[in-house]
């Protein structure tokens, strides 16, 4: 019989559809398509093609190498088709009952390697460098008082919104409003904290580590969990074991540990289901500049817990999901967890 599961953070319901159940290895057909560049097409993210991008915002370069040319290890550039733009002002205004503002913010691309390689080919050093660059960029964007929230994400494969060029990169978007999904988490975590005086994510980590059924992997400072109410097959969350609401304040000495765990988990998932399309998304607390705010702002330091979500795009969201807000997952997270945990890999 299908099973309904409630997400303990935001209260979203998920159907674990045993009637449509599949084995973990049956998702290997949803592979990322082969990259196909047009004849003569150059990759704008490769070293030597810097003339194809807008001037860089930030870069880690070899000593003496000038900006906007070769000689870099990691490079941050503005998106050539930005969702939000750094120029101008917000100009908040109304039109009758409707609220409007200019799409001011930031949309940046972190190019993670000068050579044309995919995400799976990045080394530990390159991944760790990318994480540190992202931390630097969030800290810089915090200085812009119009930016309320910074979303960090990776789209890999067309099914996950990635482009036809698969040069390893991550996107950073700074928004002038707090995101609806984050607000839902903030409201859910505050409600739990008000009732139990504890962080829901900390309780989740403690219970999952004791039970073990949904622990995909763990390291000294971080843990990877198969979400109890998984929306998608193999959905996995990576969380710090120690309570923290702000990702950009993480102790940088812990970055190698985070890098190792993340790379191991994704490698194990690829061992089971192949080179799968996925979204990799950071959920962290919004910037807090106005200490007098009430509501979920009052306890955010104590009740919110940053985390990354790995969302494999192996099934399609259709009319029922859009109409109901429910998700249908044909693979119990416990089965997915066991398959991934047992996979033997070397990174």
C-alpha positions as CSV (number, residue, x, y, z in Angstrom):
1,X,0.0,0.0,0.0
2,X,1.3,3.5,-0.7
3,X,2.5,5.5,2.3
4,X,2.0,9.2,3.1
5,X,4.9,10.9,4.8
6,X,5.0,14.4,6.3
7,X,8.1,16.5,6.1
8,X,8.9,17.5,9.7
9,X,10.2,20.9,8.7
10,X,7.6,22.5,6.4
11,X,4.7,20.0,6.8
12,X,4.7,19.0,3.1
13,X,3.2,15.6,2.4
14,X,4.8,13.1,0.1
15,X,3.4,9.8,-1.3
16,X,5.9,6.9,-1.2
17,X,4.2,5.0,-4.0
18,X,4.9,1.3,-3.4
19,X,2.4,0.5,-6.2
20,X,4.8,2.2,-8.7
21,X,7.9,1.1,-6.8
22,X,11.2,0.5,-8.6
23,X,14.5,-1.0,-7.6
24,X,17.3,1.5,-7.1
25,X,19.2,0.2,-10.2
26,X,16.1,0.8,-12.4
27,X,16.8,4.5,-12.5
28,X,20.0,4.2,-14.5
29,X,18.1,5.0,-17.7
30,X,17.8,8.6,-16.7
31,X,21.3,9.4,-17.7
32,X,22.8,12.8,-18.7
33,X,22.9,13.2,-22.4
34,X,26.2,13.5,-24.3
35,X,27.5,17.0,-24.7
36,X,27.1,18.2,-28.3
37,X,28.8,21.5,-29.2
38,X,27.9,22.9,-32.6
39,X,30.7,22.7,-35.2
40,X,33.2,25.5,-34.4
41,X,31.4,26.4,-31.1
42,X,33.7,27.5,-28.3
43,X,33.0,27.0,-24.6
44,X,32.9,30.5,-23.0
45,X,34.0,29.1,-19.7
46,X,37.3,27.6,-20.9
47,X,40.7,29.3,-20.3
48,X,41.6,31.3,-23.3
49,X,38.0,32.2,-24.2
50,X,37.7,35.0,-21.6
51,X,36.6,37.4,-24.4
52,X,33.3,35.5,-24.7
53,X,32.2,36.5,-21.1
54,X,31.5,39.7,-19.3
55,X,34.5,41.1,-17.3
56,X,35.2,38.9,-14.2
57,X,34.0,39.9,-10.8
58,X,36.5,37.8,-8.9
59,X,39.2,35.3,-9.7
60,X,41.9,33.1,-8.2
61,X,44.9,33.6,-10.5
62,X,48.5,32.6,-10.7
63,X,50.8,35.4,-9.5
64,X,51.3,38.2,-12.0
65,X,48.5,37.1,-14.4
66,X,46.2,40.1,-15.3
67,X,42.4,40.0,-15.1
68,X,40.1,38.8,-17.9
69,X,42.8,36.6,-19.5
70,X,44.3,33.2,-19.0
71,X,46.1,32.2,-15.9
72,X,43.2,31.5,-13.5
73,X,42.2,28.6,-11.3
74,X,38.7,29.7,-10.5
75,X,36.8,32.6,-12.0
76,X,33.5,34.4,-11.1
77,X,31.7,36.2,-13.9
78,X,28.3,37.9,-14.3
79,X,25.7,35.8,-16.0
80,X,25.3,36.8,-19.7
81,X,21.5,36.4,-19.3
82,X,21.0,37.5,-15.6
83,X,17.7,36.9,-13.8
84,X,18.6,39.9,-11.6
85,X,20.9,42.8,-12.3
86,X,23.3,44.5,-9.9
87,X,22.8,48.0,-11.4
88,X,20.1,50.5,-10.5
89,X,17.8,50.6,-7.5
90,X,14.8,48.7,-6.3
91,X,12.2,51.4,-6.9
92,X,9.5,49.6,-4.9
93,X,6.0,50.8,-5.9
94,X,2.4,49.8,-6.3
95,X,0.0,49.6,-9.1
96,X,-3.4,49.4,-7.5
97,X,-3.4,46.2,-5.4
98,X,-0.2,44.9,-7.1
99,X,3.4,45.3,-5.8
100,X,6.3,45.8,-8.1
101,X,10.0,46.5,-7.9
102,X,13.0,46.5,-10.2
103,X,14.7,43.1,-10.6
104,X,17.8,44.3,-8.8
105,X,20.2,41.8,-7.2
106,X,23.0,39.6,-8.5
107,X,23.5,36.6,-10.8
108,X,27.0,35.2,-10.9
109,X,28.6,32.1,-12.4
110,X,31.5,30.4,-10.5
111,X,33.6,28.7,-13.2
112,X,35.3,25.9,-11.2
113,X,38.1,24.9,-13.5
114,X,40.0,26.5,-16.5
115,X,40.0,23.2,-18.4
116,X,36.8,21.9,-20.1
117,X,35.8,19.3,-17.5
118,X,32.4,18.2,-16.1
119,X,31.4,18.3,-12.4
120,X,32.3,14.6,-12.0
121,X,35.9,15.2,-13.1
122,X,36.7,18.0,-10.6
123,X,39.4,17.2,-8.1
124,X,39.2,17.6,-4.3
125,X,41.4,20.7,-4.6
126,X,39.1,22.2,-7.3
127,X,35.9,21.5,-5.3
128,X,37.4,22.8,-2.1
129,X,38.6,26.0,-3.9
130,X,35.1,26.4,-5.4
131,X,33.5,26.2,-1.9
132,X,35.9,28.9,-0.6
133,X,35.1,31.1,-3.6
134,X,31.4,30.8,-2.9
135,X,31.9,31.7,0.7
136,X,33.9,34.8,-0.4
137,X,31.2,35.8,-2.8
138,X,28.4,35.5,-0.2
139,X,30.3,37.6,2.2
140,X,30.8,40.2,-0.4
141,X,27.2,40.2,-1.4
142,X,26.1,40.7,2.2
143,X,27.6,44.2,1.9
144,X,24.8,45.2,-0.6
145,X,21.9,46.1,1.6
146,X,19.4,45.6,-1.2
147,X,20.2,41.8,-1.2
148,X,18.2,39.9,1.4
149,X,19.1,36.3,0.4
150,X,21.8,34.5,-1.6
151,X,20.9,31.2,-3.3
152,X,23.7,28.9,-4.4
153,X,22.9,26.0,-6.8
154,X,24.2,23.7,-9.5
155,X,22.1,22.4,-12.4
156,X,23.6,19.3,-14.0
157,X,22.1,17.8,-17.1
158,X,19.3,19.2,-19.3
159,X,16.6,17.5,-17.1
160,X,17.9,19.6,-14.2
161,X,18.0,22.8,-16.2
162,X,21.6,22.6,-17.2
163,X,22.7,24.0,-20.6
164,X,24.2,22.0,-23.4
165,X,27.7,23.1,-22.3
166,X,28.7,21.1,-19.3
167,X,31.8,22.9,-18.1
168,X,31.8,22.6,-14.3
169,X,30.2,25.7,-12.8
170,X,27.9,26.8,-10.0
171,X,25.4,29.7,-9.9
172,X,25.0,32.4,-7.2
173,X,21.9,34.6,-7.2
174,X,21.3,37.4,-4.7
175,X,17.7,38.4,-4.4
176,X,16.0,41.5,-3.0
177,X,13.4,39.4,-1.2
178,X,13.4,36.3,1.0
179,X,12.5,33.2,-1.0
180,X,9.1,31.5,-0.4
181,X,10.7,28.1,0.2
182,X,13.1,29.5,2.7
183,X,10.3,31.3,4.5
184,X,8.4,28.0,4.7
185,X,11.4,26.4,6.4
186,X,11.9,29.4,8.7
187,X,8.3,29.3,9.8
188,X,8.4,25.5,10.3
189,X,11.7,25.6,12.3
190,X,10.4,28.4,14.5
191,X,7.1,26.5,15.2
192,X,9.1,23.4,16.2
193,X,11.5,25.5,18.3
194,X,8.6,27.3,20.1
195,X,7.0,24.0,20.9
196,X,10.1,22.0,21.9
197,X,12.9,24.6,22.5
198,X,15.1,22.6,20.1
199,X,16.2,22.8,16.4
200,X,14.2,20.4,14.3
201,X,17.3,19.7,12.1
202,X,19.4,18.9,15.1
203,X,16.7,16.5,16.4
204,X,16.6,15.0,12.9
205,X,20.3,14.4,12.8
206,X,20.4,12.9,16.3
207,X,17.5,10.5,15.5
208,X,18.8,9.5,12.1
209,X,22.3,8.8,13.5
210,X,20.8,6.6,16.2
211,X,18.5,4.7,13.8
212,X,20.9,4.4,10.9
213,X,18.3,3.5,8.3
214,X,18.6,6.8,6.3
215,X,22.3,7.7,7.0
216,X,23.9,7.7,3.5
217,X,27.4,8.7,4.8
218,X,28.9,10.7,7.6
219,X,32.2,12.4,8.3
220,X,33.7,14.1,11.4
221,X,31.7,17.4,10.9
222,X,28.9,16.5,8.4
223,X,26.3,13.9,7.7
224,X,24.4,12.9,4.5
225,X,20.8,11.8,5.0
226,X,18.2,10.3,2.7
227,X,15.3,12.6,3.5
228,X,12.5,10.9,5.4
229,X,9.8,12.5,3.1
230,X,11.9,12.4,-0.1
231,X,10.2,14.1,-3.0
232,X,12.5,12.4,-5.5
233,X,14.3,9.1,-5.7
234,X,17.7,9.3,-4.0
235,X,17.0,12.8,-2.6
236,X,19.8,13.4,-0.1
237,X,20.6,16.3,2.4
238,X,24.0,17.2,3.6
239,X,24.0,19.0,7.0
240,X,26.6,20.1,9.6
241,X,26.4,18.0,12.7
242,X,27.1,21.1,14.8
243,X,24.2,23.6,14.8
244,X,24.7,26.6,12.5
245,X,22.2,28.8,10.6
246,X,24.7,30.6,8.2
247,X,26.6,28.6,5.7
248,X,28.9,31.5,4.9
249,X,30.2,31.6,8.5
250,X,31.4,28.0,8.4
251,X,34.8,27.3,9.8
252,X,37.0,27.0,6.7
253,X,39.1,24.4,8.3
254,X,36.1,22.1,7.9
255,X,35.8,22.6,4.1
256,X,38.0,19.6,3.2
257,X,35.7,17.4,5.3
258,X,32.6,18.8,3.6
259,X,34.3,18.4,0.2
260,X,35.2,14.8,0.9
261,X,31.7,13.8,2.1
262,X,29.9,15.6,-0.8
263,X,32.1,14.1,-3.5
264,X,31.8,10.6,-1.9
265,X,28.0,10.7,-1.8
266,X,27.7,11.9,-5.4
267,X,30.2,9.2,-6.5
268,X,28.3,6.5,-4.7
269,X,25.0,7.7,-6.3
270,X,26.7,7.6,-9.7
271,X,27.8,4.0,-9.0
272,X,24.2,3.0,-8.5
273,X,22.3,5.1,-11.1
274,X,25.0,6.3,-13.5
275,X,25.7,9.8,-14.6
276,X,22.4,11.2,-13.4
277,X,20.9,14.8,-13.8
278,X,20.5,16.7,-10.5
279,X,20.2,20.0,-8.8
280,X,22.5,20.8,-5.9
281,X,21.0,23.6,-3.7
282,X,22.0,25.5,-0.6
283,X,19.4,26.5,2.0
284,X,20.9,28.9,4.5
285,X,19.5,31.7,6.7
286,X,18.8,35.1,5.1
287,X,20.9,38.1,5.9
288,X,19.8,39.7,9.2
289,X,20.5,43.5,9.3
290,X,17.3,44.6,11.2
291,X,17.5,43.1,14.7
292,X,14.0,44.5,15.6
293,X,12.1,42.2,13.3
294,X,9.6,39.8,14.9
295,X,8.2,36.4,13.8
296,X,10.7,33.8,12.7
297,X,13.5,36.4,12.9
298,X,13.5,36.2,16.7
299,X,14.9,32.7,17.0
300,X,16.6,32.1,13.7
301,X,20.0,31.8,15.3
302,X,18.8,28.9,17.4
303,X,16.2,27.2,15.2
304,X,17.5,27.3,11.6
305,X,20.2,24.9,10.3
306,X,21.8,25.3,6.9
307,X,22.0,22.4,4.6
308,X,22.5,21.3,1.0
309,X,20.0,19.3,-0.9
310,X,20.9,16.9,-3.7
311,X,17.8,16.5,-5.9
312,X,18.2,13.9,-8.7
313,X,15.8,14.6,-11.6
314,X,14.8,11.0,-12.3
315,X,11.0,11.4,-12.4
316,X,8.7,14.0,-13.8
317,X,6.5,16.3,-11.9
318,X,3.1,16.3,-13.4
319,X,-0.5,17.5,-12.9
320,X,-1.2,15.9,-9.6
321,X,2.0,17.3,-8.0
322,X,1.4,20.8,-9.4
323,X,-2.3,20.8,-8.4
324,X,-1.9,19.2,-4.9
325,X,1.5,20.3,-3.7
326,X,2.2,16.6,-3.0
327,X,5.1,14.8,-4.6
328,X,5.1,11.1,-5.7
329,X,8.3,9.2,-5.0
330,X,8.4,5.6,-6.4
331,X,11.4,4.6,-4.3
332,X,11.4,4.4,-0.5
333,X,14.3,6.5,0.8
334,X,15.4,3.6,3.0
335,X,16.0,1.5,-0.1
336,X,17.8,4.3,-1.9
337,X,19.9,4.9,1.1
338,X,21.0,1.3,1.5
339,X,22.0,1.1,-2.2
340,X,24.0,4.2,-2.1
341,X,25.6,3.5,1.3
342,X,26.7,0.1,0.2
343,X,28.3,1.3,-3.1
344,X,32.1,1.0,-3.1
345,X,33.9,4.0,-4.7
346,X,37.2,5.7,-4.8
347,X,37.5,9.4,-5.3
